[in-house]
């Protein structure tokens, strides 16, 4: 029996970026040599429909998540002091295949202006298909786990789109054994914070896009082959116990490393700030917030050995650490100078914390609040 969540009617799905026939070198039109159509088909085929649910339960969850997104952003604005006067927008509640489609489309749009190496058409076609299969598999893996996502470049107008993955929210709530009403709103608080970050800070969207495009365009790392670096890679695997982020940094040249450093600092801030806000709203809004946080944190660290290895290889473990570091930075600064003082991070790219300052919030305070 297919999942009752597996219905395109639960959300508005953005049309595919292109309608090219399978096998077309779609990557040639979208920046990197990736066959995006193949990636999209692979992700949708592999992601699965998700858990079964009673029809009434599924309907109530979809309706509640749609309304919770706008309600949640209202609470986020009260906590952060940001975004007053902006419209309160709903979210698109989708199933797993719809999220996978949107995720692939978002990657294609974000990498559209990236540099394409000068390679032959045959080589590009082979590379594009291989990359398409890899991207599709990655998205399918994440599609079974992601609860929600704000895509700042998604939507029909490219102005942003908030997605909530109903079957995954349902499965997580059941697994954690927490109140369904509380958990859905708690998830919405996190994603609504991300939406507010990008809509209330005008320079953030182009800044983020430029950094991603630059990271993908820098070709300096290609000058040194992976084989030349094998001794360093083996040593890093041993010293870092398989830290995927450390390996990624090792394989990059100095310029790429510098751009990645800024991107990691930004995403760590964004994730940590959202984590802080979703808990700071408090039990008056989400009565079981303490229980949800404790069980959800334990869930992030759990999983079988195969799942944990996959998460490490895909960099998911590094992302989990981002939540902790960014949340600790936000809490430290808010305690020291209040939320208005923390909001100095949004004044300009120059007031963003560096990775070193995220680990040592006092450094940022001394620089921005001397």
N, C-alpha and C positions, 0 to 999 in steps of 0.2 A: 504493500500500500504506500503510495507516495505521500510525502509530508504535506500536510495542509498549509504549511508556510510556503511551499514551492509554487507560488502563483504570482505571475507578473503584475497582477492587479493590486498587490499590496504597496506598490510604490511606482513612481514615475521613472522609467528607465530611459536615460539619454540615448539617442540613436548612436550606432557605431560611428567611429570617426570616418571609416571608409566602408564602402560596399564592394571592395575588390573580391574577385573570385579566389578560392583557395589556391595556394601555390604562388600567387603574385608576390613579388618582392616588396611587400608593404613597407618594410623598414626604410627603403630608399626615399620614401616621401615623408618620413617622420623623424628625421635626425639620425638616430643610431640605426645600425643595420639589424633591425629586429622585424620579423614578420609578425606584425601586431594582430593581423587577422588569425593567424595560426595560434598565437598566444591566447587570444580571446576564446577560440574554439576549444583549445586544450584545457584552459582553466574551467570553462563551463562544463566540459565533459567529466573532469576529474573531481570537481568540488563536491558533488553529491547534493541531494535535496535537504538533508538535515533530519532532525528528529520528528517523529509523529507527534501529533497533539490533537486533543479534542477540538472539534470545529469551533465551539463557542469560546474555548480558551484562546485559540489562535486569533479569532476575530477581536476579542477584547484586548489582547496584547497589542495588536496592530493599531487599534483605535487609540489606546492609551499612550503608546509611544509617539504617535503623531502629535497628540496634544501636549505630552510631557516635554517635548523639545522646546516649544515656545515658553512654557511655564518655567523650565529649567533656566533658560537664558535670563529671564527676569530675576531669578534668584542670584545668578552669576553676576549680573550688573550691580545688584545691591552689595555683594561681597567685594567686588573689585573696584567699583566706582567708575567703570568704563561703559561706553556705548549708550549712554542715556540719549534718547531721541531717535535712535535707530529703530527701524521696524522689527517687531518680533516675528520671526519667520518659522514656519513648520519644517519638519524633516521629511525625507523620503524613507519610508519603511519598506525594506526590500528582503527578498530571499537570498540564498547564497549565490545562485547563478547570476542574479542581477548585480550583486555586489562585485562579483568577479569581473563581469563585463565593465562595470564602471571603473574598477581599479586598473584594468588594462588600458582603458581609454585615457584615464588620468596620466598613466605613465607615458603613453604616446604623446599626449599634449605637452607634458612637462619637458620631454626630451626632444621636442620638435626642432629646436634651434641648435642642438648640439652638433659638434663637429663630426663629420663622417670621414674616416681615413680613406685615402685614395687607393682603392683596391679594385680588382677586376670585377666584372659583373657576375661571373660564375662564383668567385670567392664570396662576393657579397651575398648572393642568393643562398649559398650553403650556410654562411655565418648567420644570416637572417633567420633561416629555418631552425637552426640549432638554438639560437637565442630565443626564438619564439616558443619553442618547446620548454626551455628552461624557465622563462618568465611565466608561462602558463602553469607549469608545475608548482612554482613558488606561490603564485596567487591562489591556486587551488588549496595548498596546504594552509595558507593564512585564512582562506575563506571559511574554513571550518572552525576558526577560533575567534576572529575579529568580531567584536560586539557592535562597534560603530566607528565611523570615520568622517572627519570633515575634510573634504577635498577643496582647497582654496581655488582651484582652477576648473572645477567641474561645473555641471549644469549646462543647460542649453545656451546660456549667454556667456559661459566661462567665468562667471562671477562668484562661483563657490556653490557647494552642495553638501548638505549634511545627510549622511546615510546611517540608518540603524538596521542591523541585520537581525530580524525578528527570531528566526530559529535558533541562532546562537545565544541571544539574550534569554530565550526560554530555557535552553539546555543549561546555561550557566546558572540561572536562578534555581533550577531544579537540583543541580549538582551541589550548590552551596547551601541549599535548604534555607533560603531567606525569603521574606515576604515579596511577592511578585511586584506589588505596587511600589514598594520602596526601591527595589533593585532597578526597575526600569527607569525611574526618575534619577537614580544615582548615576547610571550609565549616561543618561542625557546630560547631566551636569558636566561631565567630563568633555563630551563632544561639543556642547554649547559653549564651553570656555574656549575651545579651539576656534569655533566660528567667530566668537567675539574678538579674539586676538587678531584675526585677520581683517575683520570688518571695522574694528575701532582704531586700528593702527594703519594709517594709509600707506606708509612706506614698506610695510612688512611683506606684502605679497610680491611686489617686484624685486625686493631684496632677496627673498627666498628663491624665486625663479632664477635670478641672475647667478646666484651661488651654485645652484644645481647644474645649470647649463655650463657654467665655467668648469665645474668639477669634471663633467663628462667630456668636455672639449679638450682639456689639457692632455696632450699626448706624450708628455715627457716620460711617463712610467713605461711606455712601450719600448723605449730605447734599451732597457735592460730586460733580458728574457727571464722568464720564471726559472729556467734551468740554471742560469747564472746565480740565482738567489736561493737555490735549494738548501745549501748549508745554513743560511740565515733563517729560512723558513722552518727547518727542522729544529733549530735551536729555539726559535720563538714558540713553536708548538710545545716544546718541553718546558720552557721557562714560564709561559703564560697559561699552561694547562689547557691549551686549545682555545684560547680567547680569540674568537673570530675577528673582532675589531682590531686587535693587535696585528693579526695577519694581514688584514686589509691595508692597514697603515704601512706595513712593511713593504708591500708590493707597489707602493706609490712613490712618485718622485717628490722632491721638496715642494714644488708649486702645488701639486695635487694635495699634498699633506696639509699645506697651509689653508687651502679652501675647505678641505674636509674638517679641519679643526674648527673653523667658523660655523660650518653647518651643524656639526655635532653640538657645539655650544648652544646654538639657537634651538635645535630640536630638544635638547635636554631641558632648556628653560621652558619651552612650550609645554612639554609633557609634565614636568614637575609642577609648573604653575597650575595646570589643569587638575592634577592629582590633589594639590593643596586645596584648591577651590571646592572640589566636589566633597571634601570632608569638612571644610570650613563652614559650609552652609548649615551644617549641624542637625541635631536630632529634632529640632522644631519643624524641619522640612522633611527629613528622612529619619524617622524614629529609630530605625535599626542600623544607622550608619556605622556605628562602632563594630557591630557584629559583621556587617558586610565587608568592611575594610579588612578585618582580621582574617576572615575566611578567604577573601579574594586574594590577599597577599600570599597566603599559604598556597592557593591554587596556582599563582604565577610561578612559584618555585617548584611545584610538583610535576607529575607526569611520569610515565614509564621511561625506561632507559632509551628506547628508540626515539620517543618524542623529545627527550631532553637533548639527545645528540643532534637531531634535526634542528631543533631550536638554536643550538649553538652554531651549527653550520650556516644557518640562515641569518644569524646575527640577532635573533630574538632575545637571547640572554643579555646582549649588550643593551638592547632597548629597555629591558626590565631594570637594568642598573641606572639607565637614564632617569626613569621615574623617581628612583630613590634619591639620586643626587640632586635633581632639579627640585623635588619637593622639599628636601632639607634646606636648600639654598633659599627657596621662597619663604619657608617658615622662619628661618633665621632673620632674614631681612625684614619681614613683616613685624616680627617681634621687636626688632631694633628701631625701625623708623616708621612703622605703620604701613598700611596698604598704599596710602598716597605716596609715601617715600619709595616703596617698592616699584610703583608705576613709573618711576624715572627710567626703568629699563626700556620703556616703550617710546621714549622721547626721540631717539635716533639710533642708527646702527652703532654709533660711538658709545652709547650708554649700555649696550648689551654686555652682559658678563662674558668673560673669556672662560675657557675650560678650567684654567687655573683658579679663577675667581669663583666659579661654581663650586669647586671643592673647598675653597677658603673664602666664604662670603665676606669676611672682614676686609679682604683686599678690595672687593668691589665697593663696599661701604666707604672705605678711606678714599677711593678714587672719585666716586660720584657724590658722596655726602661727606666732604672733608670737614 
